[in-house]
Amino acid sequence: MTIKFVLLVNKQGQTRLAKYFTEFLTTDERRALEGEVVRKCLSRTDKQCSFYEHRQYKIIYRRYASLFFMAGVDDEENELGVLEFIHCFVEILDRHFGQVCELDIMNEPEMVHYIMDEMLLNGCIVDTNKANILEPVQLLETIDK
Amino acid sequence: MQSNMSSKLAAKLQTAKNLLKSSVNSLGPDREFENLIRSIGECKSKQEEDRIIFAEIDTLKQRLSDPKLDKTRGREYMVRAIYCEMLGHDVGFAHVKALQFASEPNILTKKAAYLALTQFLDHNNELVLLLVNTLLSELKSDNYIAVCTGLVVATKLIGPELINAVLPTVMERLHHPKEHVRKKAVMVLHRFHQLDPRREGSLAGVDIDRSFRTMLCDKDPAVMSAALSALHEVIKTDPKPYKNLVPSFTSILKQVAEHRLPKSYDYHRFPAPFIQIKLLKVLAALGVGDRVASENMYAVIQQTLKRANNTHMIGSAIVYECVRTITTIYPNPQLLAMAAESVSAFLKSPSHNLRYVGIDALAGIVKINSQYAQEHQLAVIDCLEDPDDTLKLKTLELLYKMTKANNVEVIVERMMSYLRTTTDEHIKKDIVRRVSELAERYAPSPTWFIAVVSEVFQLGGPHVESQLAHNLMHLIAEQDEDLHRSAVEAYLSLLDKPKLPERLLEVACWVLGEYGSLAATSSQNNTQAQAVMNKLAGVVKTQKATEGVKGYILVALSKISAQSGCSLTPEAEELVVKASSSQNVELQQRSYELQSLLTSAATSAASLQQAVLPLDGSCEDIDDTEMIRISTLSFLDGYVNDALKAGAAPYLSEEQRTFGGSKSLRDLNGDKGSLKFEAYETATAPSTTSTTFKQNRPGSSSTSSSHYEPHQPVQTSASSSSQHNGAGAPRASGPELQLRGTGKWGPAQFESSSPAAAKASAAAPTHSTDPRHADLLGSPLAARSQPTHVSERDRLAASIFGGSSSTSSASAASIAAAGQRPPVKAAAAAPAARQLAQAPPQRDLLDFDSPMKATESPAPAPAVPPSSSQLDLLLDLDVLPPSAPSSTHSFQPYNAYPTQHLPPPLAGAAAALGGMLPVDLLGGSILASGVSGGTGGGTGGVLPTVLGPASSTLQSAGTGFQQTGAATHAAPFNLNQGLASASGGFAGGMMQTPVHQGIGASQPIADFQYQYQHGMMAGSGLGTTMPLSSGGYPGQIMGVGSNMPPAAVTGMNKSNMTGAPMTTKPGGKPASNDPFGDLI
């Protein structure tokens, strides 16, 4: 039960954030994988379900305005659970950035990474408590100012 | 919602831009970062993006190599490098800089540098070594954010050999006052466990499991959740040591579900749903196959399931996880009923996501109890027809698990229609595998199988395993003339299509060669044969024929020519001549053989041809005793002695030879695991083996791949390499056995090569009188929906589900009946049958279990009389009462026919010959014996009479061979085939066996010529047949033990259900020397 990667891609197919867990792919492999995954994802309609299989991964995605949040998971993962985890992640981003949008993520990608590091370790969901997750991140913000 | 979002987005864009302007100072005075983000955000194409990044990389290189590097901007540079890497460009230049920034005191720079490192590197990178010291100082830092950063880095960059460097520090951090640190420290240990799951490396002797148990009791739920993840991982590796944790997990789950955790862990008013899901997964891992552990979970799972509901997606996620756990652990009827209820809610939902998980969960439930599929059949059909690919694919997966003999046609047709439309190679491969498996296991008739498999070849192309081709040829060979004729016609027209896959071409060529002469009525036989020849010759031009296919064509040409008696057409002639100068020795040899055979001036040319290339010779049988005699090669002794006296080098086994070439033989022959000869070694070889012979090949009995070479061992390398080249197709291997072992063709349907019976079995579901089925057709649900569509859906549902319901009851009934049936009523059999009849639920379980070990229990076709349906069942169990009345012979699978099999000792003897004996000699001939049983069976009750004469003929042929070997082989060029035919359909011979990878089997040309020159006679020619060929149906050997008395029923039954092979010796005692056991 592992989330292998998380991808944030806009509807033009441009990668906005990519984070891999437990397995390491070379730059070329990532590029190829992301290209295929994103192409498949963008070709899907609202009428279809939010999962599809690609190579050994099952991709679970959710769309927020122009941004697609995708998670590549293994066979064991609970699809609905991951779908809700994505939403939980977005809610936390929302609380941190205040009405999060694509540009926020582009401007502070490292913050998004730090938030995800609090929630996902080794591809396992370890924490979804908003206060817990945002505490160290907000501490960093105060140092920044 | 959408428009609302986009307007919000526009507003955000504005504010963000303003923000950016205000924070310019922190991002650097030259606004490089801002410009980069803006240009990336505005760019329209990938090319433009790449250009931007290339420019950015140049700037970054400059900045980072600048000696007056502004360290306060380290964070910005790192983020820029992360961008470049994320967009698919190599940023190797930044790696070392990132290392330097990691030791900066500024926490923001430090964190950014570490983040960059985790994005760029993996634990195999050498740079990580340089990082360890810095990392250790982070782990020991007073600043908990630094410690957290260090721990996150440790999960990603510490490899197996560095575990020891950081492990003590990480263990200390487990007691850090801050829960953020503890949670991450646990996950670092989790990672270390992943790197060394068996505790053989750096973790040897470290009791991190104890730490996990301790951390499970941590007061902070997040730490507990992390410990759960870790424990789940170790439990998956080995659940046994953790069974005592079941009460802890159940009580935690109970507390979580009862909302005892702080409100902050709620997600949409569901208490810590992600922790609940994880706990359910852990329980599933602990409860699988463990009744006691499972019983301790039932209550809490039930409670969790009740508390969760479908009001929100996350509730559904918990419900779904509950269902998955319920279907994984030891089943409980009450929970199953609840799970089924939840599944029906999923399936009725309009949401595709919920229907998707519903189908998935249903697959889990039907595995335990097939009944639950019944009520959802219409929902399942809807999902199957849904335009959504994912849903359709998932439904096909469910159907695959539900496939039975009576719905296989509908389901396979569904899969095929999906296969026709999909372009995804991974999915194609998957479906091809499934279709082939289902077709092999449940094919209702040979005609159907041939049609399906041929289409799979066309659609699946490169994904099809060669095994399927051999099975197809094998099956065609077993059928009667009508089918052969229609197969020939089908393949003739098929060859007109362009770009056929190689495997299909091979099958087509083989069929045309073997049965091409049947294509025509006798009056125009010659012209027709010539047309076939031209077609075959044309294949080389129209298709992309590989060497292997060409070999098939050459053999086919010679067979047609021999059987029809007409000479080669000019086109064919041209092909043959061309092949004689081919670089491929294999083809060359075939070409020369063919030419000599056809132009042979001997008076008996025609009869020789007929003898060498008999019509429909692939199903012939050879006699057991003859087989023993041949397999010992005793008739070679005189020749070997003469040769030794004349100064020839004695035979050396493979170990004694040092040529590199012989290695490939072993590769091809031995180590695949497909044929194991060791187990047979205990069998005593008949004493006819002469001592000289034994001396000549010391140790060869133990080397399965050594290869008999009476003279000039130097040629071995040539020979093995030629064989290597010639091996057009991979060798026969494991999967094939299944088809034999499970009595794949066993069901009554197999007999239905007559179209009427096939139709009857196909019609079975619709005309079934099964009450449940009748119920379905008149169900109120069906009546409510639109009538036209429903009737169609209904029909589909009926064809898929209707049968499966009747099956279990029918089979149970016939089991019960079998117990009372006179022929089987042996003392030992009766209790077994009773046992079966008493335990229907277990049977169900097995029924739906993974197809590999499932015993199929097809519903009897209505056309078949009751006694045969019982027999049917028996066949499922691979049991054959020897005293069965001859009228039922037609339902026997060939592999169960009692008299036609090599007894194990013989197989042992054959095997003991090791590499000397060609594999196909062993496998192929056994095949032949099996096949003829099957063919006989297929023709109905005449089997016994057929067999008698056949074997006596063969015997005489064999004897003739021994006595007049030289005469028979007046044409030494064709030792190979000559020997084959003389020994009575020696199935190993290259022209006759369908499984023979034909081409692959051949004699090295050098060898051949040598023998030719020396006028080597028949006996020595055996060397020719030897070469590896692949073929063989090792599975046939298993048929060996099937002539068992009823007493063996129990053993059979049991062994089959557990997936073990059915090799039970006549005494009901399991055969100890079954070499293929592990392949089933």
Interface residues (C-beta under 8 A of the other chain):
Chain A: M1 Q12 Q14 T15 L17 A18 K19 T22 F24 T27 D28 R30 R31 E34 K47 Q48 C49 S50 F51 Y52 E53 H54 R55 Y64 A65 S66 E76 N78 E79 L80 G81 L83 E84 F85 C88 Q99 C101 E102 L103 D104 M106 N107 P109 E110 H113 Y114 D117 E118 L121 N122 C124 I125 V126 D127 T128 N129 K130 A131 N132 E135 P136 L139 L140 I143 D144
Chain B: Q2 M5 S6 K8 L9 K12 L13 A16 K17 L19 L20 S26 I37 I40 G41 C43 K44 E49 R75 M78 V79 I82 Y83 E85 M86 L87 G88 H89 D90 I107 L108 K111 A112 L115 Q119 D122 H123 N124 Y144 I145 C148 V152 T155 E179 H180 K183 K184 M187 H190 R191 Q194 P221 A222 S225 A226 S229 H232 P262 S264 Y265 Y267 A272 P273 F274 I277 K278 K281 M313 I314 S316 A317 Y320 E321 R324 S351 H352 N353 L354 R355 Y356 V357 P387 D388 D389 T390 L391 L393 H426 I427
